[in-house]
Amino acid sequence: MSHYNARLNGLSFEMAGPEDTDALLQLINLIQPHVPWDEAMLNWQYFQPPAGHARIYICRNQAHDIIAQYVAVPYHFRLNDRETNHMSWMIQDVMTHPDYRGRGILHELGRRCITDIRDEPTHFAHTFPNEKSNGSFGRNGWHQLMQVPARQYSLESYQQHNAVVLVEVDDIASLDLVSPTNYIGVERSNAYLTWRYSKPGCNYRFWQLPEGGWAITKLYVGATERVFHILDMCLLGSPSHQQAQLLTLFDEGLRQQAQMVTCWAHEESCYTNILADVGLNYPSSRREVYIYVDGDGPSIRNPGRWWLTQGDSDVY
């Protein structure tokens, strides 16, 4: 028996389900007490996504306690306007009990997870690792797609623009969910967006923009500042119309007494020029965190084809 296998001796690896909710919550809340989960949060994240249940790879000790988890949440995925029958699994909530770290448990769980995904030809994987786990995906053969594309704009000296009318609606079903053409990314269907923006404990607002565009926002209230997040958006029309739509969102941020506007859009985004024109740029000191994908083919590895927003992550 190798040294690696010896360190895993006495541990068992399996899949968790709804019957393991209490044990999963115990591990999650031990690891991240600053972001506590309850049963509603776990059910929403793992068992209610419209593309199906998450795959929850777990490790148990000899007492049958869950001591590690590695979660893959499924999303319907578009390669282009015609190919919508693909699936991408977002890897998240990767954690190990402190008493069992350093044994290669997460490596083994990750190996099992990605092997299952690679066995299905129309399936891919993507992830937004934090600083602690950022390097592990590169070492395990994942493709580094792009740096986390967090842009920001200070509203400190912003003057209200009122270029176009911003219409708020009560729910996702009331939005005209048009989308850019020929994009790669999570399919933003009514079912997906309704689920994504029903996250327990969060308050989102939905906006219909002129020219057929739309946006979803959230106000984040921190200890010292208020930040207006543009979580999802689709801008349509001429460049001048798109710029006016963004400025209207800035106006709303100002009305909500925010000091900062943020959104995700990478360098090769279709909105790059518009965002730069209104001042939504990358901060001078960017975090060295990257988005990784696992999948073959030039399309999946081309950042310029991705429609990626902050709403694609499991944060906010």
C-alpha positions as CSV (number, residue, x, y, z in Angstrom):
1,M,0.0,0.0,0.0
2,S,1.4,3.4,-1.0
3,H,1.9,6.2,1.5
4,Y,-0.9,8.2,-0.1
5,N,-3.4,5.3,0.3
6,A,-2.3,4.7,3.8
7,R,-3.3,8.2,4.8
8,L,-6.8,7.4,3.6
9,N,-7.0,4.1,5.4
10,G,-10.2,3.7,7.4
11,L,-12.0,6.5,5.5
12,S,-15.0,5.9,3.2
13,F,-16.0,7.9,0.1
14,E,-19.6,8.1,-1.1
15,M,-22.3,10.5,-2.3
16,A,-24.5,12.5,0.1
17,G,-28.2,13.2,-0.4
18,P,-31.1,15.1,1.3
19,E,-31.0,12.6,4.2
20,D,-27.5,13.9,5.1
21,T,-28.6,17.5,5.5
22,D,-27.9,17.8,9.2
23,A,-24.4,16.3,8.9
24,L,-23.6,18.5,5.9
25,L,-24.7,21.6,7.8
26,Q,-22.6,20.7,10.8
27,L,-19.5,20.5,8.6
28,I,-20.3,23.7,6.6
29,N,-21.0,25.8,9.7
30,L,-17.9,24.5,11.4
31,I,-15.7,25.6,8.5
32,Q,-17.5,28.9,7.8
33,P,-19.2,30.2,11.0
34,H,-19.0,33.7,9.6
35,V,-21.4,32.6,6.7
36,P,-23.8,30.2,8.5
37,W,-26.2,28.0,6.5
38,D,-29.5,26.6,7.5
39,E,-31.7,23.9,5.9
40,A,-33.4,26.3,3.5
41,M,-30.0,27.5,2.2
42,L,-28.6,24.0,1.7
43,N,-31.8,22.8,0.0
44,W,-31.8,25.8,-2.3
45,Q,-28.2,25.4,-3.3
46,Y,-28.0,21.6,-3.6
47,F,-31.4,20.2,-4.2
48,Q,-33.5,22.8,-6.0
49,P,-31.4,23.9,-9.0
50,P,-33.5,23.5,-12.2
51,A,-30.8,21.4,-13.9
52,G,-31.0,18.8,-11.1
53,H,-29.6,17.9,-7.7
54,A,-26.0,18.7,-6.9
55,R,-23.4,15.9,-6.7
56,I,-22.1,16.0,-3.2
57,Y,-19.0,13.9,-2.9
58,I,-18.2,13.2,0.8
59,C,-15.7,11.4,3.0
60,R,-16.7,9.8,6.3
61,N,-14.5,8.7,9.1
62,Q,-14.8,5.4,11.0
63,A,-17.5,7.0,13.2
64,H,-19.5,7.6,10.0
65,D,-19.2,11.4,10.4
66,I,-18.9,13.5,7.3
67,I,-15.4,15.0,7.5
68,A,-15.0,16.5,3.9
69,Q,-17.2,17.5,1.0
70,Y,-16.7,18.4,-2.7
71,V,-19.8,19.7,-4.4
72,A,-20.7,20.0,-8.1
73,V,-23.9,22.0,-8.9
74,P,-25.4,21.4,-12.4
75,Y,-26.3,24.1,-14.9
76,H,-27.7,23.9,-18.4
77,F,-24.9,25.3,-20.6
78,R,-24.8,26.9,-24.1
79,L,-22.0,26.5,-26.5
80,N,-23.8,28.7,-29.1
81,D,-27.3,29.6,-30.2
82,R,-27.9,26.1,-31.5
83,E,-26.3,23.8,-29.0
84,T,-28.1,24.1,-25.7
85,N,-28.1,20.4,-24.6
86,H,-24.8,20.7,-22.6
87,M,-24.3,20.7,-18.9
88,S,-21.6,22.4,-16.8
89,W,-21.0,21.5,-13.2
90,M,-19.8,24.3,-10.9
91,I,-17.4,23.1,-8.2
92,Q,-18.0,24.9,-4.9
93,D,-18.1,24.4,-1.1
94,V,-14.9,22.3,-1.1
95,M,-14.0,21.8,2.6
96,T,-12.4,19.4,5.1
97,H,-12.7,19.2,8.8
98,P,-9.5,20.7,10.4
99,D,-8.6,17.4,12.1
100,Y,-8.4,15.6,8.8
101,R,-6.5,18.1,6.6
102,G,-3.2,17.2,4.9
103,R,-4.2,13.6,4.0
104,G,-5.2,14.2,0.4
105,I,-8.9,13.7,1.0
106,L,-10.0,16.7,-1.2
107,H,-7.7,15.5,-3.9
108,E,-9.4,12.1,-3.9
109,L,-12.9,13.6,-3.8
110,G,-11.9,16.0,-6.7
111,R,-10.5,13.1,-8.7
112,R,-13.8,11.1,-8.4
113,C,-15.9,14.2,-9.3
114,I,-14.0,15.2,-12.4
115,T,-13.7,11.6,-13.6
116,D,-17.5,11.3,-13.5
117,I,-17.9,14.6,-15.4
118,R,-15.3,13.7,-18.1
119,D,-17.1,10.4,-18.6
120,E,-20.1,12.3,-20.1
121,P,-19.2,13.9,-23.5
122,T,-21.6,16.8,-23.3
123,H,-20.6,17.8,-19.8
124,F,-18.0,20.4,-18.6
125,A,-17.0,21.9,-15.3
126,H,-16.1,25.4,-14.1
127,T,-15.2,26.9,-10.8
128,F,-14.5,30.2,-9.0
129,P,-11.9,29.1,-6.4
130,N,-10.9,31.4,-3.5
131,E,-7.4,32.4,-2.7
132,K,-6.7,29.2,-0.7
133,S,-7.8,26.7,-3.3
134,N,-6.9,28.8,-6.4
135,G,-3.7,26.9,-7.3
136,S,-5.0,23.4,-6.8
137,F,-7.2,23.4,-9.9
138,G,-4.3,24.4,-12.1
139,R,-2.1,21.6,-10.6
140,N,-4.9,19.1,-11.3
141,G,-5.1,19.9,-15.0
142,W,-7.9,22.5,-15.2
143,H,-7.6,25.3,-17.8
144,Q,-7.1,28.8,-16.4
145,L,-9.7,30.7,-18.3
146,M,-9.4,34.3,-17.0
147,Q,-8.8,36.4,-13.9
148,V,-11.9,37.2,-11.9
149,P,-13.3,40.2,-13.8
150,A,-14.5,42.4,-11.0
151,R,-14.9,46.0,-12.1
152,Q,-15.9,49.0,-10.0
153,Y,-16.8,52.6,-10.2
154,S,-16.9,55.1,-7.3
155,L,-20.1,57.2,-7.1
156,E,-18.4,59.7,-4.9
157,S,-18.4,62.5,-7.5
158,Y,-21.1,61.0,-9.8
159,Q,-23.9,63.4,-10.9
160,Q,-27.3,61.8,-11.5
161,H,-27.8,61.3,-15.2
162,N,-31.4,60.3,-15.8
163,A,-30.8,59.4,-19.4
164,V,-33.5,56.8,-19.8
165,V,-36.3,55.4,-17.7
166,L,-35.5,52.4,-15.5
167,V,-38.5,50.1,-14.9
168,E,-38.6,47.8,-11.9
169,V,-40.6,44.6,-12.1
170,D,-41.7,42.3,-9.3
171,D,-40.3,39.0,-10.5
172,I,-38.1,37.3,-13.2
173,A,-41.1,36.2,-15.2
174,S,-41.9,39.8,-15.9
175,L,-38.6,40.4,-17.6
176,D,-38.1,40.1,-21.4
177,L,-35.1,37.8,-21.1
178,V,-33.3,38.5,-24.4
179,S,-29.6,37.6,-24.5
180,P,-26.5,38.2,-26.6
181,T,-26.1,35.9,-29.6
182,N,-23.6,33.1,-30.0
183,Y,-22.4,33.2,-26.4
184,I,-20.9,30.5,-24.2
185,G,-22.1,30.2,-20.6
186,V,-24.9,29.2,-18.2
187,E,-28.2,29.3,-20.0
188,R,-30.1,32.2,-18.5
189,S,-33.6,30.8,-18.8
190,N,-36.5,32.0,-16.8
191,A,-36.3,28.8,-14.6
192,Y,-32.6,29.3,-14.0
193,L,-32.8,33.0,-13.1
194,T,-35.9,32.5,-11.0
195,W,-34.0,29.9,-8.9
196,R,-30.7,31.8,-8.8
197,Y,-32.3,35.0,-7.5
198,S,-34.5,33.2,-4.9
199,K,-31.4,32.6,-2.7
200,P,-32.6,32.6,1.0
201,G,-31.9,35.7,2.9
202,C,-31.1,37.9,-0.1
203,N,-32.9,40.8,-1.6
204,Y,-32.6,41.2,-5.4
205,R,-34.2,43.8,-7.6
206,F,-35.2,43.3,-11.3
207,W,-35.0,46.0,-13.9
208,Q,-36.4,46.2,-17.5
209,L,-34.2,48.5,-19.5
210,P,-35.1,50.5,-22.6
211,E,-34.2,48.9,-26.0
212,G,-35.2,45.5,-24.5
213,G,-32.3,45.0,-22.1
214,W,-32.6,43.9,-18.5
215,A,-30.6,43.9,-15.2
216,I,-30.6,42.3,-11.8
217,T,-29.0,44.1,-8.9
218,K,-28.4,43.8,-5.2
219,L,-27.3,46.3,-2.6
220,Y,-24.5,45.0,-0.3
221,V,-24.4,46.9,3.0
222,G,-21.0,46.4,4.7
223,A,-19.6,47.8,7.9
224,T,-18.3,51.0,6.3
225,E,-19.8,51.2,2.8
226,R,-22.8,50.4,0.6
227,V,-22.0,48.7,-2.7
228,F,-24.5,48.4,-5.7
229,H,-23.8,45.1,-7.4
230,I,-25.0,44.6,-11.0
231,L,-25.3,40.8,-10.8
232,D,-26.7,40.1,-14.2
233,M,-27.5,42.3,-17.2
234,C,-28.1,42.3,-20.9
235,L,-27.6,45.6,-22.8
236,L,-29.0,46.1,-26.2
237,G,-29.2,48.8,-28.8
238,S,-26.6,51.1,-30.1
239,P,-23.5,51.9,-28.0
240,S,-25.1,55.2,-27.0
241,H,-28.2,53.4,-25.8
242,Q,-26.1,50.8,-23.9
243,Q,-24.2,53.6,-22.2
244,A,-27.4,55.3,-21.2
245,Q,-28.7,52.1,-19.8
246,L,-25.6,51.7,-17.6
247,L,-25.8,55.3,-16.4
248,T,-29.4,54.7,-15.4
249,L,-28.2,51.8,-13.2
250,F,-25.6,54.3,-11.7
251,D,-28.5,56.6,-11.0
252,E,-30.3,53.8,-9.1
253,G,-27.1,53.0,-7.1
254,L,-27.0,56.7,-6.1
255,R,-30.7,56.5,-5.0
256,Q,-29.9,53.5,-2.9
257,Q,-27.1,55.6,-1.3
258,A,-24.3,53.4,-2.5
259,Q,-20.7,54.6,-2.6
260,M,-19.6,52.0,-5.3
261,V,-21.0,50.2,-8.3
262,T,-19.5,46.8,-9.2
263,C,-20.0,44.2,-11.9
264,W,-18.2,41.3,-13.5
265,A,-17.1,41.7,-17.2
266,H,-13.8,40.5,-18.6
267,E,-11.5,42.2,-21.0
268,E,-13.0,40.4,-24.0
269,S,-16.6,41.0,-23.0
270,C,-19.0,42.4,-25.6
271,Y,-19.5,45.3,-23.2
272,T,-15.8,46.2,-22.6
273,N,-15.8,49.4,-24.5
274,I,-19.2,50.6,-23.0
275,L,-18.0,49.8,-19.5
276,A,-14.8,51.6,-20.0
277,D,-16.6,54.7,-21.4
278,V,-18.7,55.0,-18.2
279,G,-15.7,54.3,-15.9
280,L,-16.4,50.8,-14.8
281,N,-12.8,49.5,-14.8
282,Y,-10.6,47.1,-12.9
283,P,-9.2,48.3,-9.6
284,S,-5.4,49.1,-9.6
285,S,-4.8,46.2,-7.2
286,R,-6.6,43.1,-8.5
287,R,-6.8,39.8,-6.6
288,E,-4.8,37.0,-8.1
289,V,-7.9,34.7,-8.4
290,Y,-8.8,33.0,-11.6
291,I,-11.8,31.2,-13.1
292,Y,-11.0,27.7,-14.3
293,V,-12.8,25.3,-16.7
294,D,-12.4,21.7,-17.5
295,G,-13.4,20.8,-21.0
296,D,-11.9,20.3,-24.4
297,G,-12.4,22.4,-27.5
298,P,-11.5,25.9,-28.6
299,S,-14.9,27.4,-27.7
300,I,-14.9,26.4,-24.0
301,R,-11.4,27.8,-23.5
302,N,-12.0,31.1,-25.3
303,P,-12.8,33.9,-22.8
304,G,-14.1,36.1,-25.6
305,R,-17.0,33.8,-26.1
306,W,-18.2,33.7,-22.5
307,W,-21.1,35.6,-21.2
308,L,-20.0,35.8,-17.5
309,T,-21.5,37.9,-14.7
310,Q,-21.2,38.1,-11.0
311,G,-24.4,36.2,-10.8
312,D,-22.6,33.1,-12.2
313,S,-20.7,32.7,-8.9
314,D,-22.2,31.4,-5.7
315,V,-21.4,34.7,-3.9
316,Y,-24.0,37.4,-3.4
